[in-house]
Amino acid sequence: MNKKSMNIVNCGDKICASLECNGRRLSSVNGSGFSSIDAVKRALLDMAGHYMGMAVITVRNCTQGWRDVTALAAMRPRVEAAQASSAALPRTGAQYLIPWAS
């Protein structure tokens, strides 16, 4: 069975949806007027802004009685080449201090 064809959203359906990442709710929607499940997910992502890690999107159609749970991973931003090369090089001309040894 095609999962997308089972979860149909009509404009008059009451939708309760949330996006959670690392146990924190980043955005939630309660209402109607959505044309599709993708529109609901897009609204949640737009409200959540930038986040890193694994997120869970839960969409519940209260009118029709179904729920859709989707996992979504956000990649960490790429490290700039200049930052990566300077961080990898050891420091020269300075002494490292050990706080508990002084």
PyMOL commands that place a pseudoatom at each C-alpha (Angstrom):
pseudoatom trace, name=CA, resn=MET, resi=1, chain=A, elem=C, hetatm=0, pos=[0.000, 0.000, 0.000]
pseudoatom trace, name=CA, resn=ASN, resi=2, chain=A, elem=C, hetatm=0, pos=[1.105, 3.512, -0.692]
pseudoatom trace, name=CA, resn=LYS, resi=3, chain=A, elem=C, hetatm=0, pos=[1.274, 5.359, 2.633]
pseudoatom trace, name=CA, resn=LYS, resi=4, chain=A, elem=C, hetatm=0, pos=[0.882, 8.821, 1.071]
pseudoatom trace, name=CA, resn=SER, resi=5, chain=A, elem=C, hetatm=0, pos=[-2.454, 7.927, -0.526]
pseudoatom trace, name=CA, resn=MET, resi=6, chain=A, elem=C, hetatm=0, pos=[-3.901, 6.875, 2.853]
pseudoatom trace, name=CA, resn=ASN, resi=7, chain=A, elem=C, hetatm=0, pos=[-3.061, 10.164, 4.628]
pseudoatom trace, name=CA, resn=ILE, resi=8, chain=A, elem=C, hetatm=0, pos=[-5.183, 12.669, 2.748]
pseudoatom trace, name=CA, resn=VAL, resi=9, chain=A, elem=C, hetatm=0, pos=[-5.726, 16.154, 4.174]
pseudoatom trace, name=CA, resn=ASN, resi=10, chain=A, elem=C, hetatm=0, pos=[-8.794, 18.179, 3.184]
pseudoatom trace, name=CA, resn=CYS, resi=11, chain=A, elem=C, hetatm=0, pos=[-9.056, 21.940, 3.776]
pseudoatom trace, name=CA, resn=GLY, resi=12, chain=A, elem=C, hetatm=0, pos=[-11.717, 21.545, 6.487]
pseudoatom trace, name=CA, resn=ASP, resi=13, chain=A, elem=C, hetatm=0, pos=[-9.871, 18.866, 8.489]
pseudoatom trace, name=CA, resn=LYS, resi=14, chain=A, elem=C, hetatm=0, pos=[-8.692, 19.727, 12.016]
pseudoatom trace, name=CA, resn=ILE, resi=15, chain=A, elem=C, hetatm=0, pos=[-4.910, 19.195, 12.134]
pseudoatom trace, name=CA, resn=CYS, resi=16, chain=A, elem=C, hetatm=0, pos=[-2.753, 18.903, 15.273]
pseudoatom trace, name=CA, resn=ALA, resi=17, chain=A, elem=C, hetatm=0, pos=[0.945, 18.692, 14.413]
pseudoatom trace, name=CA, resn=SER, resi=18, chain=A, elem=C, hetatm=0, pos=[4.315, 19.205, 16.104]
pseudoatom trace, name=CA, resn=LEU, resi=19, chain=A, elem=C, hetatm=0, pos=[8.045, 19.102, 15.376]
pseudoatom trace, name=CA, resn=GLU, resi=20, chain=A, elem=C, hetatm=0, pos=[10.319, 17.949, 18.212]
pseudoatom trace, name=CA, resn=CYS, resi=21, chain=A, elem=C, hetatm=0, pos=[14.113, 17.768, 18.320]
pseudoatom trace, name=CA, resn=ASN, resi=22, chain=A, elem=C, hetatm=0, pos=[16.145, 16.399, 21.236]
pseudoatom trace, name=CA, resn=GLY, resi=23, chain=A, elem=C, hetatm=0, pos=[13.044, 16.309, 23.436]
pseudoatom trace, name=CA, resn=ARG, resi=24, chain=A, elem=C, hetatm=0, pos=[12.159, 19.968, 22.803]
pseudoatom trace, name=CA, resn=ARG, resi=25, chain=A, elem=C, hetatm=0, pos=[9.095, 21.078, 20.865]
pseudoatom trace, name=CA, resn=LEU, resi=26, chain=A, elem=C, hetatm=0, pos=[10.332, 23.524, 18.231]
pseudoatom trace, name=CA, resn=SER, resi=27, chain=A, elem=C, hetatm=0, pos=[6.990, 24.227, 16.554]
pseudoatom trace, name=CA, resn=SER, resi=28, chain=A, elem=C, hetatm=0, pos=[3.360, 23.164, 16.653]
pseudoatom trace, name=CA, resn=VAL, resi=29, chain=A, elem=C, hetatm=0, pos=[0.215, 23.744, 14.597]
pseudoatom trace, name=CA, resn=ASN, resi=30, chain=A, elem=C, hetatm=0, pos=[-3.431, 23.375, 15.622]
pseudoatom trace, name=CA, resn=GLY, resi=31, chain=A, elem=C, hetatm=0, pos=[-6.013, 24.317, 13.034]
pseudoatom trace, name=CA, resn=SER, resi=32, chain=A, elem=C, hetatm=0, pos=[-7.427, 23.730, 9.587]
pseudoatom trace, name=CA, resn=GLY, resi=33, chain=A, elem=C, hetatm=0, pos=[-6.999, 25.099, 6.082]
pseudoatom trace, name=CA, resn=PHE, resi=34, chain=A, elem=C, hetatm=0, pos=[-4.096, 22.894, 4.975]
pseudoatom trace, name=CA, resn=SER, resi=35, chain=A, elem=C, hetatm=0, pos=[-4.295, 21.477, 1.471]
pseudoatom trace, name=CA, resn=SER, resi=36, chain=A, elem=C, hetatm=0, pos=[-1.969, 18.481, 2.006]
pseudoatom trace, name=CA, resn=ILE, resi=37, chain=A, elem=C, hetatm=0, pos=[0.214, 16.723, 4.559]
pseudoatom trace, name=CA, resn=ASP, resi=38, chain=A, elem=C, hetatm=0, pos=[3.253, 18.253, 2.845]
pseudoatom trace, name=CA, resn=ALA, resi=39, chain=A, elem=C, hetatm=0, pos=[1.820, 21.735, 3.481]
pseudoatom trace, name=CA, resn=VAL, resi=40, chain=A, elem=C, hetatm=0, pos=[1.529, 20.903, 7.193]
pseudoatom trace, name=CA, resn=LYS, resi=41, chain=A, elem=C, hetatm=0, pos=[5.124, 19.641, 7.342]
pseudoatom trace, name=CA, resn=ARG, resi=42, chain=A, elem=C, hetatm=0, pos=[6.401, 22.690, 5.430]
pseudoatom trace, name=CA, resn=ALA, resi=43, chain=A, elem=C, hetatm=0, pos=[4.634, 25.026, 7.896]
pseudoatom trace, name=CA, resn=LEU, resi=44, chain=A, elem=C, hetatm=0, pos=[6.238, 23.202, 10.842]
pseudoatom trace, name=CA, resn=LEU, resi=45, chain=A, elem=C, hetatm=0, pos=[9.707, 23.401, 9.287]
pseudoatom trace, name=CA, resn=ASP, resi=46, chain=A, elem=C, hetatm=0, pos=[9.305, 27.099, 8.484]
pseudoatom trace, name=CA, resn=MET, resi=47, chain=A, elem=C, hetatm=0, pos=[8.286, 27.880, 12.085]
pseudoatom trace, name=CA, resn=ALA, resi=48, chain=A, elem=C, hetatm=0, pos=[11.041, 25.737, 13.628]
pseudoatom trace, name=CA, resn=GLY, resi=49, chain=A, elem=C, hetatm=0, pos=[13.884, 27.576, 11.908]
pseudoatom trace, name=CA, resn=HIS, resi=50, chain=A, elem=C, hetatm=0, pos=[17.376, 26.092, 11.941]
pseudoatom trace, name=CA, resn=TYR, resi=51, chain=A, elem=C, hetatm=0, pos=[18.125, 23.111, 14.134]
pseudoatom trace, name=CA, resn=MET, resi=52, chain=A, elem=C, hetatm=0, pos=[20.642, 20.289, 14.188]
pseudoatom trace, name=CA, resn=GLY, resi=53, chain=A, elem=C, hetatm=0, pos=[20.050, 16.634, 14.857]
pseudoatom trace, name=CA, resn=MET, resi=54, chain=A, elem=C, hetatm=0, pos=[17.206, 14.201, 14.566]
pseudoatom trace, name=CA, resn=ALA, resi=55, chain=A, elem=C, hetatm=0, pos=[13.674, 15.601, 14.616]
pseudoatom trace, name=CA, resn=VAL, resi=56, chain=A, elem=C, hetatm=0, pos=[10.283, 13.921, 14.744]
pseudoatom trace, name=CA, resn=ILE, resi=57, chain=A, elem=C, hetatm=0, pos=[7.292, 15.386, 12.900]
pseudoatom trace, name=CA, resn=THR, resi=58, chain=A, elem=C, hetatm=0, pos=[3.920, 14.178, 14.157]
pseudoatom trace, name=CA, resn=VAL, resi=59, chain=A, elem=C, hetatm=0, pos=[0.808, 15.077, 12.154]
pseudoatom trace, name=CA, resn=ARG, resi=60, chain=A, elem=C, hetatm=0, pos=[-2.606, 14.050, 13.484]
pseudoatom trace, name=CA, resn=ASN, resi=61, chain=A, elem=C, hetatm=0, pos=[-5.769, 14.496, 11.463]
pseudoatom trace, name=CA, resn=CYS, resi=62, chain=A, elem=C, hetatm=0, pos=[-8.430, 14.739, 14.193]
pseudoatom trace, name=CA, resn=THR, resi=63, chain=A, elem=C, hetatm=0, pos=[-11.279, 14.755, 11.658]
pseudoatom trace, name=CA, resn=GLN, resi=64, chain=A, elem=C, hetatm=0, pos=[-10.324, 11.534, 9.847]
pseudoatom trace, name=CA, resn=GLY, resi=65, chain=A, elem=C, hetatm=0, pos=[-8.636, 9.843, 12.815]
pseudoatom trace, name=CA, resn=TRP, resi=66, chain=A, elem=C, hetatm=0, pos=[-5.156, 9.057, 11.508]
pseudoatom trace, name=CA, resn=ARG, resi=67, chain=A, elem=C, hetatm=0, pos=[-1.641, 10.000, 12.616]
pseudoatom trace, name=CA, resn=ASP, resi=68, chain=A, elem=C, hetatm=0, pos=[1.603, 10.216, 10.639]
pseudoatom trace, name=CA, resn=VAL, resi=69, chain=A, elem=C, hetatm=0, pos=[5.019, 10.190, 12.335]
pseudoatom trace, name=CA, resn=THR, resi=70, chain=A, elem=C, hetatm=0, pos=[8.103, 11.065, 10.293]
pseudoatom trace, name=CA, resn=ALA, resi=71, chain=A, elem=C, hetatm=0, pos=[11.758, 11.220, 11.342]
pseudoatom trace, name=CA, resn=LEU, resi=72, chain=A, elem=C, hetatm=0, pos=[13.864, 13.975, 9.827]
pseudoatom trace, name=CA, resn=ALA, resi=73, chain=A, elem=C, hetatm=0, pos=[17.613, 14.547, 10.193]
pseudoatom trace, name=CA, resn=ALA, resi=74, chain=A, elem=C, hetatm=0, pos=[19.322, 17.917, 9.798]
pseudoatom trace, name=CA, resn=MET, resi=75, chain=A, elem=C, hetatm=0, pos=[22.967, 17.870, 8.766]
pseudoatom trace, name=CA, resn=ARG, resi=76, chain=A, elem=C, hetatm=0, pos=[25.526, 19.961, 10.580]
pseudoatom trace, name=CA, resn=PRO, resi=77, chain=A, elem=C, hetatm=0, pos=[26.797, 22.928, 8.604]
pseudoatom trace, name=CA, resn=ARG, resi=78, chain=A, elem=C, hetatm=0, pos=[30.039, 22.405, 6.728]
pseudoatom trace, name=CA, resn=VAL, resi=79, chain=A, elem=C, hetatm=0, pos=[33.184, 23.725, 8.371]
pseudoatom trace, name=CA, resn=GLU, resi=80, chain=A, elem=C, hetatm=0, pos=[34.974, 26.336, 6.300]
pseudoatom trace, name=CA, resn=ALA, resi=81, chain=A, elem=C, hetatm=0, pos=[38.341, 25.218, 4.895]
pseudoatom trace, name=CA, resn=ALA, resi=82, chain=A, elem=C, hetatm=0, pos=[40.216, 28.047, 6.656]
pseudoatom trace, name=CA, resn=GLN, resi=83, chain=A, elem=C, hetatm=0, pos=[38.719, 27.124, 10.037]
pseudoatom trace, name=CA, resn=ALA, resi=84, chain=A, elem=C, hetatm=0, pos=[39.431, 23.414, 9.586]
pseudoatom trace, name=CA, resn=SER, resi=85, chain=A, elem=C, hetatm=0, pos=[43.082, 23.923, 8.667]
pseudoatom trace, name=CA, resn=SER, resi=86, chain=A, elem=C, hetatm=0, pos=[43.808, 26.359, 11.513]
pseudoatom trace, name=CA, resn=ALA, resi=87, chain=A, elem=C, hetatm=0, pos=[42.090, 24.134, 14.087]
pseudoatom trace, name=CA, resn=ALA, resi=88, chain=A, elem=C, hetatm=0, pos=[44.081, 21.070, 13.028]
pseudoatom trace, name=CA, resn=LEU, resi=89, chain=A, elem=C, hetatm=0, pos=[47.483, 22.747, 13.318]
pseudoatom trace, name=CA, resn=PRO, resi=90, chain=A, elem=C, hetatm=0, pos=[49.236, 22.670, 16.708]
pseudoatom trace, name=CA, resn=ARG, resi=91, chain=A, elem=C, hetatm=0, pos=[50.108, 25.974, 18.311]
pseudoatom trace, name=CA, resn=THR, resi=92, chain=A, elem=C, hetatm=0, pos=[53.690, 27.083, 18.015]
pseudoatom trace, name=CA, resn=GLY, resi=93, chain=A, elem=C, hetatm=0, pos=[55.598, 29.460, 20.282]
pseudoatom trace, name=CA, resn=ALA, resi=94, chain=A, elem=C, hetatm=0, pos=[53.263, 29.134, 23.257]
pseudoatom trace, name=CA, resn=GLN, resi=95, chain=A, elem=C, hetatm=0, pos=[53.252, 26.907, 26.298]
pseudoatom trace, name=CA, resn=TYR, resi=96, chain=A, elem=C, hetatm=0, pos=[50.202, 24.871, 27.184]
pseudoatom trace, name=CA, resn=LEU, resi=97, chain=A, elem=C, hetatm=0, pos=[49.033, 25.394, 30.761]
pseudoatom trace, name=CA, resn=ILE, resi=98, chain=A, elem=C, hetatm=0, pos=[47.577, 22.616, 32.856]
pseudoatom trace, name=CA, resn=PRO, resi=99, chain=A, elem=C, hetatm=0, pos=[45.360, 24.257, 35.532]
pseudoatom trace, name=CA, resn=TRP, resi=100, chain=A, elem=C, hetatm=0, pos=[45.592, 21.446, 38.094]
pseudoatom trace, name=CA, resn=ALA, resi=101, chain=A, elem=C, hetatm=0, pos=[49.399, 21.133, 37.791]
pseudoatom trace, name=CA, resn=SER, resi=102, chain=A, elem=C, hetatm=0, pos=[50.301, 24.748, 38.612]
for i in range(1, 102): cmd.bond("trace and resi %d" % i, "trace and resi %d" % (i + 1))
show_as sticks, trace
zoom trace
